């Protein structure tokens, strides 16, 4: 997809502790009436929505939004007997919010630009090697086990490098703010570096906790 094919006004779906990256695929279970309406309208046009993390500030019903999210295209749509929508969303390109649009809809829309992340739309050669991920894998396995998370490592190891780092960034038990840092990292090598830094603070915390006991 080209940048000019992306809409400048996006319906946004604020979801806490949830990020997607370009070239990743996520399932979503839509049940709130306002987001059912958003999906209805989206399915009649370009099927593109924006995933964004809400901040912990603002009104509970309408929290402030982080400035960077990711646009995704609905590639699969199913309606359940009880009126929920089960969709598959394919990440396309990250965006920066310019302004929120005032509208009469129950859901929110924003004017966005893609310029800062237009590299998401290009196939890139990787500067990071799989061997560089060995320590990240080791530390993440340890963290996932401690927090009771289960992940199919064999499947992750089959993915290409982009998908591997992005899947680990999305699935990791990090905070909202830490996930946002990973989402806003411009390229893969910077994201790998940030992932390592965040992991190191968790490993250090665990070490300090053991030392204090």
C-alpha positions as CSV (number, residue, x, y, z in Angstrom):
1,X,0.0,0.0,0.0
2,X,1.2,3.5,-0.8
3,X,1.1,6.5,1.6
4,X,-1.4,8.3,-0.6
5,X,-3.8,5.4,-0.3
6,X,-4.0,5.9,3.5
7,X,-6.9,8.0,4.9
8,X,-6.0,11.3,6.5
9,X,-9.0,11.0,8.8
10,X,-9.0,7.8,10.8
11,X,-11.6,6.3,13.2
12,X,-9.5,5.3,16.3
13,X,-9.9,2.4,18.7
14,X,-8.2,3.3,22.0
15,X,-7.0,0.1,23.7
16,X,-4.8,0.1,26.8
17,X,-1.6,-2.0,26.9
18,X,-2.3,-3.0,23.3
19,X,-0.1,-2.1,20.3
20,X,0.2,-3.4,16.8
21,X,3.0,-3.0,14.2
22,X,3.0,-2.9,10.4
23,X,3.1,-6.4,8.9
24,X,1.6,-8.0,12.1
25,X,-1.8,-9.6,12.4
26,X,-4.0,-9.5,15.4
27,X,-7.5,-10.9,16.2
28,X,-10.0,-8.5,17.9
29,X,-13.3,-9.2,19.7
30,X,-15.6,-6.1,19.2
31,X,-18.6,-5.9,21.5
32,X,-19.0,-2.2,22.6
33,X,-21.9,-0.5,20.6
34,X,-19.7,2.5,19.6
35,X,-17.0,0.2,18.2
36,X,-19.6,-2.0,16.4
37,X,-20.7,1.2,14.7
38,X,-17.1,2.1,13.9
39,X,-16.5,-1.3,12.3
40,X,-19.8,-1.1,10.4
41,X,-18.8,2.2,8.8
42,X,-15.3,1.1,8.1
43,X,-16.4,-2.1,6.4
44,X,-18.4,0.1,4.0
45,X,-15.4,2.2,3.0
46,X,-11.7,1.4,3.2
47,X,-11.7,-1.1,6.1
48,X,-8.9,0.9,7.8
49,X,-9.0,1.8,11.5
50,X,-6.3,3.3,13.8
51,X,-5.2,1.4,17.0
52,X,-4.0,3.8,19.7
53,X,-3.2,3.6,23.4
54,X,-5.2,5.9,25.8
55,X,-3.2,7.8,28.4
56,X,-4.1,7.6,32.1
57,X,-5.3,11.2,31.9
58,X,-8.6,12.8,30.7
59,X,-12.1,11.7,31.1
60,X,-12.7,8.0,31.9
61,X,-15.1,7.8,28.9
62,X,-12.9,9.9,26.7
63,X,-9.2,9.6,27.9
64,X,-6.4,11.6,26.3
65,X,-4.6,9.7,23.6
66,X,-1.0,9.0,22.9
67,X,0.2,10.8,19.8
68,X,1.4,7.7,17.9
69,X,-0.6,4.7,16.9
70,X,-0.8,2.2,14.0
71,X,-3.3,2.0,11.1
72,X,-4.6,-1.5,10.3
73,X,-6.8,-3.0,7.7
74,X,-9.7,-5.4,8.5
75,X,-8.8,-8.5,6.5
76,X,-11.4,-10.9,8.1
77,X,-14.8,-10.2,9.6
78,X,-17.3,-12.5,11.3
79,X,-20.4,-11.7,13.3
80,X,-21.3,-14.0,16.3
81,X,-24.9,-15.0,17.3
82,X,-24.8,-12.6,20.2
83,X,-23.9,-9.6,17.9
84,X,-20.2,-9.3,18.6
85,X,-17.7,-8.8,15.7
86,X,-14.6,-11.0,15.4
87,X,-12.1,-9.3,13.1
88,X,-8.6,-9.8,12.0
89,X,-6.5,-6.6,11.7
90,X,-3.4,-6.3,9.6
91,X,-1.0,-3.6,10.6
92,X,-0.1,-1.2,7.7
93,X,1.7,2.0,8.9
94,X,2.1,4.0,12.1
95,X,0.7,7.5,12.3
96,X,0.9,10.7,14.3
97,X,-2.2,12.4,15.5
98,X,-2.5,16.0,14.3
99,X,-5.9,16.8,15.8
100,X,-9.1,15.1,17.0
101,X,-12.1,15.7,14.8
102,X,-15.4,16.8,16.4
103,X,-18.1,14.5,15.2
104,X,-21.6,13.2,16.1
105,X,-20.4,9.6,16.2
106,X,-20.1,7.5,19.3
107,X,-16.5,6.7,18.3
108,X,-13.6,9.1,17.9
109,X,-11.9,10.2,14.7
110,X,-8.6,11.9,14.3
111,X,-6.7,13.8,11.6
112,X,-3.4,12.0,11.1
113,X,-0.2,12.0,9.2
114,X,2.1,9.1,8.2
115,X,5.2,11.1,7.2
116,X,7.3,10.2,10.3
117,X,6.8,6.5,9.7
118,X,6.5,6.2,5.9
119,X,9.4,3.7,6.1
120,X,6.8,1.2,7.4
121,X,5.5,0.9,3.9
122,X,8.8,-0.2,2.4
123,X,10.5,-3.6,2.3
124,X,13.8,-3.1,4.2
125,X,16.9,-5.1,4.5
126,X,17.7,-6.0,8.1
127,X,20.7,-4.6,10.0
128,X,19.8,-6.8,13.0
129,X,20.8,-10.5,12.9
130,X,18.9,-13.3,14.5
131,X,22.0,-14.1,16.6
132,X,21.6,-10.6,18.1
133,X,18.3,-11.8,19.5
134,X,19.6,-14.7,21.6
135,X,20.0,-12.7,24.8
136,X,16.5,-11.0,24.3
137,X,15.0,-14.5,23.8
138,X,16.7,-15.8,27.0
139,X,15.6,-12.8,29.1
140,X,12.1,-12.8,27.7
141,X,11.6,-16.5,28.3
142,X,12.6,-16.0,31.9
143,X,10.3,-13.0,32.3
144,X,7.3,-14.7,30.6
145,X,7.7,-17.8,32.9
146,X,7.9,-15.6,36.1
147,X,4.7,-13.7,35.1
148,X,2.8,-16.9,34.1
149,X,2.7,-16.0,30.4
150,X,2.8,-18.8,27.8
151,X,4.1,-18.2,24.3
152,X,4.8,-20.5,21.3
153,X,8.5,-19.8,20.9
154,X,8.8,-22.3,18.0
155,X,6.3,-20.3,16.0
156,X,8.0,-17.0,16.8
157,X,11.4,-18.5,15.7
158,X,9.9,-19.3,12.3
159,X,8.9,-15.7,11.6
160,X,11.2,-13.2,9.8
161,X,13.2,-10.7,11.9
162,X,10.7,-7.8,11.7
163,X,7.8,-10.0,12.8
164,X,9.8,-11.6,15.6
165,X,10.8,-8.3,17.2
166,X,7.4,-6.8,16.7
167,X,5.6,-9.9,18.0
168,X,7.8,-9.9,21.1
169,X,7.2,-6.2,21.6
170,X,3.4,-6.7,21.3
171,X,3.1,-9.8,23.4
172,X,5.5,-8.8,26.2
173,X,4.1,-8.2,29.7
174,X,5.3,-4.5,29.7
175,X,3.5,-1.4,30.9
176,X,1.5,0.9,28.6
177,X,4.3,3.4,28.6
178,X,6.9,0.8,27.8
179,X,4.9,-0.5,24.9
180,X,4.4,3.0,23.6
181,X,8.2,3.5,23.6
182,X,8.6,0.4,21.5
183,X,5.8,1.5,19.1
184,X,7.4,4.9,18.6
185,X,10.9,3.5,17.9
186,X,11.6,4.6,14.3
187,X,13.3,1.4,13.0
188,X,14.0,-2.2,13.9
189,X,17.5,-1.8,15.3
190,X,16.2,1.0,17.6
191,X,13.3,-1.1,18.7
192,X,15.6,-4.0,19.5
193,X,17.8,-1.6,21.6
194,X,14.7,-0.3,23.5
195,X,13.4,-3.9,24.0
196,X,16.8,-4.8,25.6
197,X,16.8,-1.7,27.8
198,X,13.3,-2.4,29.1
199,X,14.1,-6.1,29.7
200,X,17.3,-5.1,31.6
201,X,15.2,-3.1,34.1
202,X,13.0,-6.1,34.7
203,X,16.0,-8.4,35.1
204,X,17.6,-5.9,37.4
205,X,14.4,-5.6,39.5
206,X,14.2,-9.4,39.9
207,X,17.9,-9.5,40.9
208,X,17.4,-6.7,43.5
209,X,14.3,-8.4,44.9
210,X,16.2,-11.7,45.3
211,X,19.1,-9.9,47.0
212,X,16.8,-8.1,49.5
213,X,15.2,-11.4,50.5
